[in-house]
């Protein structure tokens, strides 16, 4: 049952809305006096069911600080409606589980990551009743791992870093380091990580390179993507078809790294039908300083 003091402490603001100006000034956070006031319904129950889902939700239990919740959101672009949704998620999780929630936003481009990382103050300029401040992982702060030994240290972190750096000009070296590390890893761990990278790269140019790296040793990558590559090979069934795919990979690699490819060199790559030569060029493309170095016999 609601007590009389409870009723008095809030109903006075219904009867005398201008009271807030005086109270706020006394508290050192002055608000301007209102020119009009409207009393709104106090029932905050959703009028209709709304489906709200966080991408991933985990509970962590620790020895020193108890437990907390981790909500993970993947954000592909700026969305002005998201901060309100994120604030709702955190408030709801805190109310439901009675444990402090943390929001981690993962991005693949710097602009979106910097936008997501900005604190959002919810309330008038005089006083923010809530401040939304997500943790953000993206190309602006995730490590660029080009060394195989470094990649082996934490394969999950290496995988996430590779996904967040999908548009990095040095993505060829990044993926090569990951691929080399995964080749020395038990299948039960390496295969799911390889699949996650394939999914994370989506339709970006780097995805083509990753497919070639996976296809280089199909006895190792017995994954759905590797099976897809086998099927493509059977469907094509022609040597020239396979050569064209590798040639395209060489060009995509060089273009992604910003290496200048004159028309004459482009024609040479595309017209080559010798798979061994093309594979040799494909291996040189991630590190060659110029297109001439791709063609040079070591």
C-alpha positions in Angstrom: 0.0 0.0 0.0 1.3 3.4 -1.0 2.0 5.6 2.1 0.8 9.2 2.6 4.3 10.6 2.6 5.0 8.9 -0.7 1.9 10.5 -2.2 2.7 13.9 -0.8 6.3 13.9 -2.0 5.4 13.6 -5.6 1.8 14.9 -5.9 2.9 18.4 -4.8 4.7 18.7 -8.2 1.4 17.9 -9.9 -0.4 20.6 -8.0 2.5 23.1 -8.2 4.7 22.3 -11.2 6.6 25.6 -10.9 8.0 24.2 -7.6 10.7 22.3 -9.6 12.4 25.6 -10.6 12.8 26.6 -7.0 14.0 23.2 -5.9 16.4 22.8 -8.8 17.9 26.3 -8.0 18.3 25.4 -4.4 20.1 22.2 -5.4 22.6 24.1 -7.5 21.2 22.9 -10.9 18.9 25.7 -12.0 16.2 25.0 -14.6 14.3 27.8 -16.3 10.7 28.4 -15.1 8.2 26.6 -17.4 5.9 28.5 -19.7 3.5 25.5 -19.8 3.2 22.1 -18.1 1.3 19.0 -19.1 0.6 16.1 -16.7 1.2 12.9 -18.6 0.0 9.3 -17.8 2.2 7.7 -15.2 1.7 4.1 -16.5 4.9 3.1 -18.2 3.8 -0.3 -19.2 4.3 -1.1 -22.9 1.0 -0.6 -24.7 1.8 -3.4 -27.1 4.5 -6.1 -27.1 7.8 -5.0 -28.4 10.6 -7.4 -29.3 13.9 -6.1 -28.0 16.9 -8.4 -28.4 20.6 -7.7 -27.6 23.0 -9.5 -29.9 24.8 -11.5 -27.2 24.3 -11.5 -23.4 26.7 -13.1 -21.0 27.0 -13.3 -17.2 30.4 -13.2 -15.7 31.1 -14.3 -12.1 34.4 -13.1 -10.5 36.1 -13.8 -7.3 36.8 -10.2 -6.3 33.9 -8.2 -7.6 31.0 -10.6 -7.8 29.1 -10.9 -11.0 28.2 -8.6 -13.9 26.4 -8.9 -17.3 28.0 -8.3 -20.6 25.8 -7.2 -23.5 27.6 -7.4 -26.9 26.2 -5.5 -29.9 27.7 -5.6 -33.4 27.2 -2.2 -35.1 27.8 -1.9 -38.9 26.9 1.8 -39.3 25.7 4.8 -37.4 22.1 4.6 -36.2 20.7 7.5 -34.3 18.1 5.3 -32.7 20.6 3.0 -31.2 21.6 4.9 -28.1 18.0 5.0 -26.8 17.8 1.2 -27.4 21.1 0.6 -25.7 20.0 2.6 -22.7 16.8 0.6 -22.5 18.7 -2.7 -22.7 21.0 -1.7 -19.8 18.2 -0.4 -17.6 16.1 -3.5 -18.3 19.0 -5.9 -17.6 19.8 -4.1 -14.3 16.1 -4.2 -13.2 15.7 -7.9 -14.2 19.0 -9.4 -13.0 20.0 -6.9 -10.3 23.5 -7.0 -11.5 25.6 -4.3 -13.2 25.5 -4.5 -17.0 28.3 -3.6 -19.4 27.7 -2.8 -23.1 30.4 -3.7 -25.6 29.9 -2.5 -29.2 32.0 -4.0 -31.9 32.5 -2.1 -35.2 34.4 -2.6 -38.5 35.0 1.0 -39.4 36.6 3.8 -37.5 33.8 6.4 -38.0 31.1 4.1 -36.6 33.4 3.1 -33.7 34.1 6.7 -32.7 30.4 7.5 -33.0 29.4 4.6 -30.8 32.1 5.4 -28.2 30.8 8.9 -27.5 29.0 9.2 -24.1 25.3 9.9 -24.4 23.9 12.1 -21.7 20.2 11.4 -21.2 18.5 14.4 -19.7 18.5 18.2 -20.0 21.8 20.0 -20.3 21.6 21.0 -16.6 21.6 17.4 -15.3 22.0 14.1 -17.0 20.0 11.5 -15.1 21.6 8.7 -17.1 24.9 8.6 -19.1 25.3 5.8 -21.6 29.0 5.0 -22.1 29.6 1.8 -24.1 32.9 0.1 -24.4 33.8 0.0 -28.1 36.1 -2.4 -30.0 37.0 -1.5 -33.6 39.8 -0.7 -36.0 40.7 2.4 -34.0 41.8 0.3 -30.9 42.1 -3.4 -31.9 45.6 -4.7 -32.5 46.9 -5.2 -36.1 48.4 -8.7 -35.9 50.7 -9.5 -38.8 53.0 -11.9 -37.0 52.1 -15.6 -36.8 53.7 -16.1 -33.4 51.7 -13.1 -32.1 48.6 -14.5 -33.6 49.0 -17.8 -31.8 49.0 -16.2 -28.3 45.3 -15.6 -28.3 43.5 -17.0 -31.3 40.0 -15.6 -30.3 41.4 -12.1 -30.0 43.4 -12.5 -33.2 40.1 -13.6 -35.0 38.2 -10.6 -33.7 41.0 -8.3 -34.6 41.1 -9.7 -38.2 37.3 -9.1 -38.5 37.5 -5.5 -37.2 40.4 -4.8 -39.6 38.5 -6.2 -42.7 39.1 -2.9 -44.5 42.7 -2.3 -43.4 45.1 -1.8 -46.3 47.3 -4.4 -44.7 44.6 -7.0 -44.4 46.5 -9.5 -46.6 49.3 -9.7 -44.0 46.8 -9.9 -41.2 44.9 -12.8 -42.8 48.1 -14.6 -43.7 49.2 -14.5 -40.1 45.8 -15.8 -38.9 45.8 -18.6 -41.5 49.3 -19.7 -40.5 48.4 -19.8 -36.9 45.2 -21.8 -37.5 47.1 -24.4 -39.5 48.9 -25.4 -36.3 45.8 -25.4 -34.1 43.5 -28.4 -33.4 40.6 -28.7 -35.7 38.0 -28.3 -33.0 39.2 -24.7 -32.4 40.6 -23.7 -35.8 37.6 -24.6 -37.9 35.0 -22.5 -36.0 37.4 -19.6 -35.9 38.1 -19.9 -39.7 34.3 -19.9 -40.3 33.8 -16.8 -38.1 36.4 -14.9 -40.1 34.7 -15.9 -43.4 31.4 -14.7 -42.0 33.0 -11.5 -40.5 34.6 -10.5 -43.8 31.2 -10.7 -45.6 31.4 -9.5 -49.2 34.5 -7.3 -48.7 37.5 -7.8 -51.0 39.4 -9.4 -48.2 36.8 -12.2 -48.2 38.1 -13.3 -51.6 41.7 -13.5 -50.2 40.5 -15.5 -47.2 38.7 -18.0 -49.4 42.0 -18.5 -51.4 43.9 -19.0 -48.2 41.4 -21.6 -47.0 41.4 -23.3 -50.4 45.2 -23.6 -50.4 44.9 -26.6 -48.1 41.4 -28.1 -48.2 42.5 -31.2 -46.3 43.0 -28.9 -43.3 39.9 -26.7 -43.8 37.1 -29.2 -43.8 34.6 -26.5 -43.1 31.4 -25.5 -44.9 33.2 -22.7 -46.7 35.9 -25.1 -47.8 33.2 -27.5 -49.0 31.7 -24.7 -51.0 35.0 -24.0 -52.6 35.2 -27.7 -53.6 31.8 -27.5 -55.1 32.7 -24.4 -57.1 35.8 -26.2 -58.4 33.7 -29.2 -59.5 31.2 -26.9 -61.2 33.8 -24.9 -63.0 35.7 -28.0 -64.0 38.0 -26.0 -66.2 41.7 -25.1 -65.6 41.1 -21.6 -67.1 38.3 -21.0 -64.6 40.5 -21.7 -61.6 43.3 -19.6 -63.1 40.9 -16.6 -63.6 39.9 -16.9 -59.9 43.5 -16.8 -58.7 44.3 -13.9 -61.1 41.4 -12.0 -59.6 42.8 -12.7 -56.2 46.2 -11.3 -57.1 44.6 -8.1 -58.4 42.3 -7.7 -55.4 45.3 -8.1 -53.0 47.4 -5.5 -54.8 44.4 -3.1 -55.1 43.6 -3.5 -51.4 47.2 -2.7 -50.4 47.2 0.4 -52.6 49.9 -1.0 -55.0 49.7 0.7 -58.4 48.8 -1.8 -61.2 49.3 -0.3 -64.7 47.0 -1.6 -67.5 49.9 -3.7 -69.0 50.5 -5.5 -65.7 46.8 -6.0 -65.1 46.5 -7.6 -68.6 49.5 -9.8 -67.9 47.9 -11.1 -64.7 44.4 -11.7 -66.2 45.7 -13.3 -69.3 48.0 -15.8 -67.5 46.5 -19.3 -67.5 49.4 -21.1 -65.7 48.2 -21.9 -62.2 51.6 -22.4 -60.7 52.7 -19.0 -61.9 49.6 -17.4 -60.6 49.9 -19.1 -57.2 53.5 -17.8 -57.0 52.3 -14.3 -57.7 49.5 -14.7 -55.2 52.0 -15.6 -52.5 54.1 -12.5 -53.3 51.2 -10.1 -53.6 50.7 -9.6 -49.8 54.3 -8.2 -49.3 55.5 -7.1 -52.7 56.3 -3.3 -52.7 55.4 -3.0 -56.4 53.7 -5.0 -59.1 57.1 -5.6 -60.7 58.2 -7.4 -57.6 55.3 -9.7 -57.9 56.6 -10.8 -61.3 60.3 -11.0 -60.4 61.6 -14.5 -59.9 63.4 -14.7 -56.5 
